Amino acid sequence: MSEALLKIGELAARAGVSIRTVDYYTTLGLISPAQRTASNYRLYLGDDVERIHLVQRLEVHGLPLEDIARAFTAGPADTAAVLGQIDTDLRTLQEAADAASPEMHGLLSVIANRVHSLITIALQLPPDLPM
């Protein structure tokens, strides 16, 4: 761990959030201190700045923080199950779109765009994102 560690205030400043937000994200398990000082101060990795930004992007798209935390801790088997559920949900959405009235096409378009943006964010996740 050659990277300089950040105190909670430094992490908050770099991420553009409050110390309270960092504390809350830590409580939820969205980020974790890399270590603690002798005085019990939490120290975070610089990579946690990007992780905070990712959490914020996902939250803007309607994902609850608890779901994001569960996704971060999911193992490979869990990920396969989630991808299977996404596939099922997308098929259901397609069937609904095929059978929808003209009035519903606008709503389904909004839903499809939201799904597309979430998948785009997921594909941008670095494979070595610290979990």
Salt bridges, closest charged atoms under 4 A:
ASP23 OD1 - ARG42 NH1 2.90
GLU50 OE2 - HIS53 ND1 3.82
ASP67 OD1 - ARG70 NH2 2.12
ASP87 OD2 - ARG91 NE 3.05
